[in-house]
Amino acid sequence: MINLRANSFYLVICFALTIVLSINCQSKNSTLDTINAQESNTSCLGDTITNKEKKIINQLSDSLLIIRLTGKFFPSKDSAFVLVKKPHSNRTIYLQKEVYSKFIEMFNAAKKEGINLTIISGTRNFYDQKSIWERKWTGKRILSDGTSAKDIKDPNKRALKILLYSSMPSTSRHHWGTDIDINNLNNSYFESGRGLKEYNWLVENARDYGFCQVYSDKKIENRTGYEMEKWHWSYIPIAAEYTKKYTELISYEKINGFMGCKHAKEIGAIQNYVNGINTECH
């Protein structure tokens, strides 16, 4: 009888401990979820991707497309993106799967003609672009002409100076996983020698694989936006639709969370920069 009571008492104690441990575990998980959510939202006032959205991101609902268009996601955790391998790049770069597949075709075709194509930049999310932008905005990073944007007191003029070659976060085509920078980030490289041969090959052949130089010579094209970038090529079968959707879905209220963001509307970041591309690339 004593043994029976002891066993019953022992079972009650075990059951109670199980409940307490379960509640404590759920509490810790809840706390971790909250912390992770807070970390994801650091320095970001706009939309961010959630775990549930990751599972259905390939369906490209408007809400998910907005996240991708504004770069507020992590390509390494997006099933539509893939890591670029050697010898196509020596850096950690992600691209949309279709884009990378087409680049490999172009890479192989160029290789047969003695042309080497290397991706030096691909997908940059909001947080990467925010870092680039704010370092230039605060003068911690010197501009391409050797000057400091910090010395420009008028915020609109400061933004326009940076925008010669760098995008505002949430407006960059590099968010989309469709755009790549090839071989060198200086136009002068492509004006002679090996660089000129590479550029001429791209001009003649890149369109066969879906790629287009979006930032052409403004003097010839009479377009708005960024200066000419001979290194920047966009995969048009996807990017053309993204460009249309950007105008349709992204308002200036969604361009936020970084220094100088309130000036985006004043300088027409969407109409002049997102849409300021080579007419052949629409």
WODAUR-V838761 format. One record per residue. PHI is phi in radians with two decimals (* if undefined). OMEGA is omega in whole degrees, 0 to 359 (none if undefined). NEAR is the number of other ideal C-beta (glycine too) atoms within 10 Angstrom. Layout:
PHI&OMEGA&NEAR, PHI&OMEGA&NEAR
This chain:
*&179&5, -1.12&179&6, -1.11&180&7, -1.11&179&8, -1.11&180&9, -1.11&179&10, -1.11&179&10, -1.09&179&10, -1.08&180&10, -1.10&180&10, -1.12&179&10, -1.08&180&10, -1.06&181&10, -1.09&180&10, -1.10&180&10, -1.13&179&10, -1.11&179&10, -1.06&180&10, -1.12&181&10, -1.07&180&10, -1.12&179&10, -1.11&180&10, -1.12&181&10, -1.12&180&10, -1.12&178&10, -1.09&179&10, -1.11&180&10, -1.14&179&10, -1.08&178&10, -1.09&179&10, -1.12&179&10, -1.11&178&10, -1.06&180&11, -1.13&179&10, -1.08&180&10, -1.07&179&11, -1.13&179&12, -1.15&180&9, -1.14&179&8, -1.15&184&15, -1.65&182&13, -1.02&178&8, 1.04&183&11, -2.37&184&18, -1.74&187&12, -1.79&183&20, -1.32&173&20, -2.32&183&17, -1.48&178&19, -1.96&181&12, -1.07&179&10, -1.11&182&8, -1.21&179&17, -1.06&183&15, -1.22&185&10, -2.12&187&12, -1.10&181&20, -1.21&177&10, -1.32&176&9, 0.90&169&14, -1.16&183&11, -1.00&182&11, -1.12&179&12, -1.30&178&19, -1.15&176&20, -1.06&179&19, -1.06&181&22, -1.23&181&24, -1.11&181&25, -1.64&173&28, 1.37&185&27, -1.60&179&23, -2.75&179&26, -2.07&185&17, -1.03&179&22, -1.16&181&12, -1.95&180&12, -1.85&186&22, -1.16&178&11, -1.43&184&17, -1.91&181&22, -2.42&179&19, -1.34&177&13, -1.28&185&22, -1.81&170&10, -1.22&7&8, -1.61&184&10, -1.33&176&17, -2.85&176&21, -1.84&183&11, -2.07&176&11, -1.46&186&9, -2.32&176&21, -2.01&175&22, -2.45&171&27, -1.08&187&22, -0.99&181&13, -1.12&180&16, -1.08&181&29, -1.14&179&25, -1.04&180&13, -1.23&177&20, -1.12&179&25, -1.02&177&14, -1.06&180&13, -1.16&179&22, -1.01&182&19, -1.15&179&10, -1.14&179&16, -1.15&182&18, -1.03&180&12, -1.11&180&7, -1.82&176&9, 1.37&180&9, -1.88&179&19, -1.83&180&13, -2.03&180&22, -2.18&178&18, -1.40&179&20, -1.85&173&15, -2.77&179&17, -2.35&180&26, -1.21&171&27, -2.15&181&25, -1.40&182&23, -0.95&186&25, -1.23&175&18, -1.13&182&17, -1.19&177&22, -1.07&179&22, -1.10&179&15, -1.08&184&17, -1.08&185&27, -1.25&175&17, -1.17&176&15, -1.31&181&25, -1.06&183&23, -1.57&180&12, 1.48&179&15, -1.27&176&11, -2.16&181&16, -1.26&179&13, -1.32&185&16, -1.08&180&13, -1.62&177&8, 1.51&180&6, -1.70&179&12, -1.97&179&15, -1.11&181&23, -1.07&181&13, -1.30&179&9, -1.58&187&18, -1.33&179&7, -1.22&185&10, -1.10&178&15, -1.16&179&12, -1.17&177&13, -1.11&179&21, -1.07&181&24, -1.10&178&15, -1.14&179&20, -1.13&183&22, -1.25&175&21, -1.03&182&12, -2.36&182&17, -2.17&182&20, -1.51&167&22, -1.17&173&24, -0.94&183&31, 1.42&179&30, -2.10&185&22, -1.43&174&24, -1.16&179&24, -1.17&174&21, -1.12&195&27, -1.40&184&25, 1.37&182&30, -1.91&188&27, -2.02&182&24, -2.35&170&27, -1.81&188&19, -2.03&167&26, 1.23&185&20, -2.80&182&17, -1.79&177&15, -2.23&179&13, -1.04&183&15, -1.07&179&9, -1.06&185&17, -1.55&184&22, -1.78&179&11, -2.76&174&9, 0.98&183&9, -1.06&180&14, -1.07&179&18, -1.14&178&13, -1.10&179&15, -1.13&181&22, -1.13&179&22, -1.07&179&12, -1.12&179&17, -1.10&180&24, -1.04&183&12, -1.43&191&9, -2.16&188&15, -1.02&181&24, -1.08&178&15, -1.08&182&11, -1.96&175&20, 1.68&185&21, -1.73&182&25, -2.48&176&20, -1.39&188&23, -1.28&182&24, -1.88&182&23, -1.44&180&19, -1.16&183&14, -1.13&180&15, -1.19&179&8, -1.54&187&9, -1.39&184&15, 0.99&179&8, -1.91&177&19, -1.67&170&13, 1.63&187&19, -1.14&174&20, -1.22&181&12, -1.04&176&18, -2.32&183&17, -1.25&183&26, -1.61&189&23, -1.70&182&22, -2.18&186&28, -2.06&178&27, -1.47&192&27, -1.16&180&20, -0.92&176&14, -1.76&186&19, -1.12&180&26, -1.10&178&17, -1.22&177&13, -1.09&179&23, -1.09&178&22, -1.12&182&12, -1.17&179&17, -1.06&180&22, -1.09&183&11, -1.35&191&10, -1.85&188&15, -1.76&175&19, -1.78&180&9, -1.15&177&15, -1.13&181&10, -1.52&176&18, -1.68&190&22, -2.68&173&16, 1.51&178&21, -2.63&181&22, -1.08&178&17, 1.49&184&19, -1.09&183&20, -1.20&180&12, -1.64&182&18, -1.02&181&22, -1.22&183&13, -1.08&181&11, -1.74&177&18, 1.17&185&15, -1.04&182&24, -1.31&185&19, -1.21&185&12, -1.58&185&15, -2.00&178&20, -1.05&181&23, -1.70&180&17, -1.51&185&19, -2.15&175&25, -0.90&183&18, -1.09&179&9, -1.29&184&12, -1.76&178&18, -1.41&none&13
